[in-house]
């Protein structure tokens, strides 16, 4: 928290905001003064030459009016643009995730950074349309039919561009709901990535492998945001059945404390790494689960560190990871020995054994999609 700068309760941040960085406004005022001086100079020269510049029918006066309207529109837009850009800078600037970053960035405090550029673009369109109408009126064009025609054209566009209208309204409601912000990592089903750009009708997602996806808002049915509030990561470990589960729990707890004490990644933890014990029993392995909670966007980086550390601990403590196994029993013409057990398998070469084992593993993987993925 910022400290008070005086007894009146003003902070350094308040004082900096009150100043509003006058340099850009000063440059804009200098341009306005130069324009006025330039225009007055031209008028004075024309008056000296005997030209009646104040005659309403003089084309030069109309040209001057058009220039003044255009310049006032420019000053209006530039003034608000400077204020918006300074506000964006005060909020931390436009956040851009690093290339290849799966986690994106936390959305805290960046909602204005997401919405202000859209408002700036909308303002530009409004100023240009209004200035254009005034300029046309100064040129003697009757703009009343233009308004009527604009209404008819708008109606036709509304009926013929329902998809566009749907995209714009869907995007507006997504932004009102604060569903995502710039530089956040989102998943919309078939596509996921970091929000890189937002327009009136679409959003652009940068996949961590580099591909840039452009998705119209109207085609988004659900959105999963991985960059809000907190992130929980759960990891499964396959270990052999002779593993001491209690020993693993203590080792994971100690390792979790070491991670929290780490000056680099320790502050990123919201809950320490801890073991959840055995969560599943498979044919060839016990499945242990560990979990941790971090600030959003950091879970994927910490996951690498956790996997690396657990592997080193297991190797040091003699704890073995379980590998998927397939046992093949062969019958020799269906005969059995006297004790009721099957007779020994016929003598097979190594290539035959590998072929049989591969076929059996393929059959198991087909029946079990999870086994196929592993």
C-alpha positions in Angstrom: 0.0 0.0 0.0 1.3 3.5 -0.8 2.3 5.6 2.2 0.6 9.0 3.0 2.6 11.9 1.6 1.1 14.5 3.9 -1.4 15.0 6.7 -4.3 15.7 4.3 -4.3 12.0 3.3 -3.1 12.4 -0.3 -0.9 9.6 -1.5 1.9 9.6 -4.0 -0.3 7.7 -6.5 -3.0 10.3 -6.1 -0.6 13.1 -6.6 0.8 11.5 -9.8 -2.7 10.9 -11.1 -3.7 14.5 -10.4 -0.8 15.8 -12.6 -2.0 13.7 -15.6 1.4 14.0 -17.3 0.9 17.4 -19.0 3.5 16.8 -21.7 1.2 15.3 -24.3 -1.5 17.9 -23.7 1.2 20.6 -23.9 2.2 19.3 -27.4 -1.4 19.2 -28.5 -1.9 22.8 -27.3 1.1 23.9 -29.3 -0.3 22.3 -32.4 -3.6 24.1 -31.8 -1.8 27.4 -31.3 0.2 26.8 -34.5 -3.0 26.1 -36.5 -4.7 29.3 -35.2 -1.6 31.4 -36.0 -1.3 29.8 -39.5 -5.0 30.4 -40.2 -4.9 34.0 -38.9 -1.7 34.6 -41.0 -3.3 33.4 -44.2 -6.4 35.6 -43.4 -4.3 38.6 -42.8 -2.3 38.1 -46.0 -5.5 37.7 -48.0 -7.0 40.9 -46.4 -3.8 42.8 -47.4 -4.3 41.6 -51.0 -7.8 43.0 -50.9 -9.7 39.7 -50.6 -12.9 40.0 -48.6 -12.4 36.9 -46.5 -15.5 37.6 -44.3 -17.9 37.5 -47.2 -20.3 34.5 -46.6 -20.3 33.7 -50.3 -16.5 33.5 -50.4 -15.3 29.9 -51.0 -12.2 30.6 -48.9 -14.4 31.2 -45.8 -16.2 27.9 -46.3 -12.8 26.2 -46.7 -11.6 27.8 -43.5 -14.8 26.6 -41.7 -14.2 23.1 -43.0 -10.6 23.2 -41.7 -11.7 24.5 -38.4 -14.3 21.7 -37.9 -11.8 19.0 -38.9 -9.2 20.4 -36.6 -11.6 20.7 -33.6 -12.6 17.1 -34.2 -8.9 16.2 -34.3 -8.3 18.0 -31.0 -11.3 16.4 -29.3 -10.3 12.9 -30.3 -6.6 13.4 -29.5 -7.4 14.9 -26.0 -9.6 11.9 -25.1 -7.1 9.5 -26.6 -4.3 10.9 -24.5 -6.4 10.6 -21.4 -7.3 7.0 -22.3 -3.7 6.1 -23.1 -2.5 7.5 -19.7 -5.2 5.6 -17.9 -4.1 2.4 -19.6 -0.5 3.1 -18.6 -1.5 3.7 -15.0 -3.3 0.4 -15.0 0.0 -1.3 -16.0 -0.2 -1.0 -19.8 -1.3 -3.5 -22.4 -0.3 -6.9 -21.0 1.2 -9.2 -23.5 2.0 -12.8 -22.6 5.3 -14.2 -23.6 5.5 -16.5 -26.7 4.8 -20.1 -25.8 3.1 -19.2 -22.5 0.3 -21.6 -21.6 -0.8 -19.9 -18.5 -1.5 -16.4 -19.7 -1.6 -13.6 -17.2 -3.8 -12.9 -14.2 -6.7 -10.7 -15.0 -6.6 -8.7 -11.8 -6.8 -4.9 -12.4 -6.8 -5.2 -16.2 -10.5 -4.9 -17.1 -10.1 -1.2 -18.0 -7.1 -2.1 -20.2 -9.4 -4.5 -22.1 -12.3 -2.1 -22.5 -10.6 1.3 -23.0 -9.1 0.5 -26.5 -12.6 -0.5 -27.7 -14.1 2.7 -26.3 -11.3 4.6 -28.1 -12.1 3.0 -31.4 -15.8 3.7 -30.9 -15.0 7.3 -30.1 -13.0 7.7 -33.3 -15.9 6.4 -35.4 -18.3 8.8 -33.6 -16.1 11.8 -34.1 -15.4 11.1 -37.7 -19.1 10.6 -38.5 -20.1 13.8 -36.7 -17.3 15.9 -38.3 -18.2 14.5 -41.7 -21.9 15.5 -41.3 -20.9 19.0 -40.3 -18.4 19.4 -43.1 -21.0 18.2 -45.6 -23.5 20.7 -44.2 -20.8 23.5 -44.6 -20.3 22.4 -48.2 -24.0 23.0 -48.9 -25.1 19.4 -48.9 -28.6 18.7 -47.4 -27.9 16.1 -44.8 -31.5 15.4 -43.8 -32.0 12.8 -46.5 -28.8 11.2 -45.4 -30.2 10.6 -42.0 -33.3 9.1 -43.5 -31.3 7.0 -45.9 -29.0 5.9 -43.1 -32.1 4.6 -41.2 -33.2 2.6 -44.3 -29.7 1.3 -44.9 -29.3 0.4 -41.2 -32.6 -1.6 -41.4 -31.4 -3.5 -44.5 -28.1 -4.2 -42.9 -29.8 -5.4 -39.8 -31.9 -7.9 -41.8 -29.1 -9.0 -44.0 -26.3 -9.2 -41.4 -27.9 -11.1 -38.6 -24.7 -13.0 -38.0 -22.7 -9.8 -37.6 -25.3 -8.3 -35.2 -25.2 -11.6 -33.2 -21.4 -11.4 -33.0 -21.4 -7.8 -31.8 -24.1 -8.3 -29.2 -22.6 -11.5 -27.9 -19.2 -9.8 -27.6 -20.8 -6.9 -25.7 -22.3 -9.3 -23.2 -19.1 -11.2 -22.8 -17.3 -8.0 -22.0 -20.1 -6.9 -19.6 -19.8 -10.2 -17.8 -16.0 -9.7 -17.6 -15.6 -13.2 -19.0 -12.1 -12.6 -20.3 -9.4 -9.9 -20.6 -6.3 -9.2 -22.6 -3.4 -11.6 -22.0 -5.6 -14.2 -20.2 -5.5 -17.9 -21.2 -9.0 -19.2 -22.2 -10.4 -22.3 -23.7 -13.6 -22.1 -25.8 -13.8 -25.8 -26.7 -12.0 -26.6 -29.9 -9.6 -23.6 -29.6 -7.6 -22.3 -26.7 -4.9 -19.7 -26.3 -4.0 -16.3 -24.9 -6.3 -13.4 -25.6 -4.2 -11.1 -27.9 -6.7 -8.8 -29.5 -10.4 -7.9 -29.1 -12.5 -6.2 -31.7 -16.3 -5.4 -31.9 -17.1 -8.8 -33.5 -14.3 -11.2 -32.7 -11.5 -12.2 -30.4 -8.0 -13.4 -31.4 -6.4 -16.2 -29.4 -2.6 -16.9 -29.7 -2.0 -20.6 -29.2 1.2 -21.4 -27.2 2.6 -23.1 -30.4 2.2 -19.8 -32.2 -1.0 -20.2 -34.2 -3.4 -17.2 -34.1 -7.1 -18.1 -34.0 -9.8 -15.5 -34.8 -13.2 -16.5 -33.4 -16.4 -14.5 -33.9 -18.2 -13.9 -30.6 -21.4 -15.4 -31.9 -19.7 -18.8 -32.3 -18.6 -19.0 -28.6 -21.0 -21.2 -26.6 -18.9 -21.6 -23.5 -15.6 -20.1 -22.3 -13.2 -21.5 -19.7 -10.8 -18.9 -18.2 -7.6 -20.2 -16.6 -6.3 -16.8 -15.4 -8.7 -15.8 -12.7 -8.4 -15.8 -8.9 -6.6 -19.1 -8.4 -5.6 -22.3 -10.1 -5.6 -25.9 -8.8 -3.3 -28.4 -10.3 -3.7 -32.2 -9.6 -1.0 -34.6 -10.8 -1.2 -38.4 -10.9 1.8 -40.7 -10.1 1.9 -44.4 -11.0 3.8 -46.4 -8.4 4.4 -50.1 -7.7 2.2 -52.0 -5.2 5.1 -52.4 -2.8 5.5 -48.6 -2.3 5.2 -47.2 1.2 2.3 -44.7 0.8 3.0 -43.1 4.2 6.6 -42.5 3.3 5.6 -40.9 0.0 3.2 -38.6 1.8 5.9 -37.4 4.2 8.4 -36.9 1.3 5.8 -34.9 -0.7 5.0 -32.8 2.3 8.7 -32.0 2.9 9.2 -31.2 -0.8 6.1 -28.9 -0.7 7.7 -27.0 2.2 10.9 -26.6 0.3 9.0 -25.2 -2.7 7.3 -22.7 -0.5 10.6 -21.5 0.9 12.0 -21.0 -2.6 12.3 -17.2 -3.1 11.5 -17.6 -6.8 8.3 -19.7 -6.9 7.4 -19.8 -3.2 5.2 -16.6 -3.4 3.3 -18.1 -6.3 1.7 -20.8 -4.1 -1.7 -20.3 -2.5 -1.8 -23.8 -1.0 1.3 -26.0 -0.6 2.0 -29.2 -2.5 0.6 -32.1 -0.7 -0.3 -35.8 -1.2 -3.9 -37.0 -1.5 -2.9 -40.6 -1.1 -4.1 -43.5 -3.3 -6.9 -42.5 -5.6 -7.1 -45.5 -7.9 -5.9 -49.1 -8.1 -5.0 -50.5 -11.5 -3.7 -53.9 -12.7 -0.1 -52.9 -12.6 0.1 -49.8 -10.5 -1.3 -47.7 -7.6 -2.3 -44.2 -8.6 -1.2 -41.5 -6.1 -2.4 -38.0 -6.5 -0.7 -34.8 -5.4 -2.1 -31.3 -5.7 -1.2 -27.6 -5.2 -2.9 -24.2 -5.6 -1.2 -21.2 -7.3 -1.9 -17.8 -8.6 -3.4 -18.0 -12.1 -1.1 -18.5 -15.0 1.8 -20.0 -12.9 0.4 -23.6 -12.5 2.0 -24.9 -15.7 5.5 -23.6 -14.8 5.3 -24.9 -11.3 4.1 -28.3 -12.6 7.4 -28.8 -14.4 9.3 -28.0 -11.2 7.1 -30.4 -9.2 7.5 -33.3 -11.7 11.3 -32.8 -11.8 11.6 -32.7 -8.0 9.4 -35.8 -7.4 11.4 -37.7 -9.9 14.7 -36.8 -8.1 13.2 -37.7 -4.7 11.8 -41.1 -5.9 15.2 -41.9 -7.5 17.0 -41.0 -4.3 14.7 -42.9 -2.0 14.4 -46.0 -4.2 10.7 -45.5 -5.0 9.9 -46.9 -8.4 7.4 -45.7 -10.9 5.1 -48.4 -12.2 5.1 -49.2 -15.9 2.2 -50.6 -17.7 2.5 -54.4 -18.1 0.7 -57.1 -20.1 0.9 -60.7 -19.1 0.4 -63.3 -21.8 -0.4 -67.0 -20.9 0.2 -69.5 -23.6 -1.3 -73.0 -23.7 0.4 -76.0 -25.3 -2.4 -77.6 -27.3 -4.7 -77.1 -24.3 -3.0 -79.9 -22.2 -2.6 -79.6 -18.5 -0.1 -81.1 -16.1 -1.1 -83.6 -13.4 -1.4 -80.9 -10.7 -4.0 -79.1 -12.7 -1.7 -76.3 -13.8 -1.2 -75.4 -17.5 1.9 -76.9 -19.0 4.9 -74.6 -19.8 4.6 -72.5 -22.9 6.1 -73.8 -26.0 9.6 -72.7 -26.9 9.3 -69.4 -28.8 11.8 -67.1 -30.3 12.3 -63.5 -29.1 10.7 -62.1 -32.2 7.6 -64.3 -31.7 7.4 -63.3 -28.0 7.6 -59.6 -28.9 5.0 -60.0 -31.6 2.6 -61.7 -29.2 3.2 -59.1 -26.5 2.7 -56.3 -29.0 -0.6 -57.7 -30.2 -1.8 -58.2 -26.6 -0.9 -54.6 -25.7 -2.6 -53.3 -28.8 -5.8 -55.2 -27.8 -5.7 -53.8 -24.3 -5.1 -50.2 -25.5 -8.1 -50.6 -27.9 -10.4 -51.6 -25.0 -9.0 -48.9 -22.7 -8.6 -45.4 -24.2 -6.7 -44.3 -21.2 -4.1 -47.0 -21.7 -3.7 -46.0 -25.3 -2.9 -42.5 -24.3 -0.4 -43.6 -21.8 
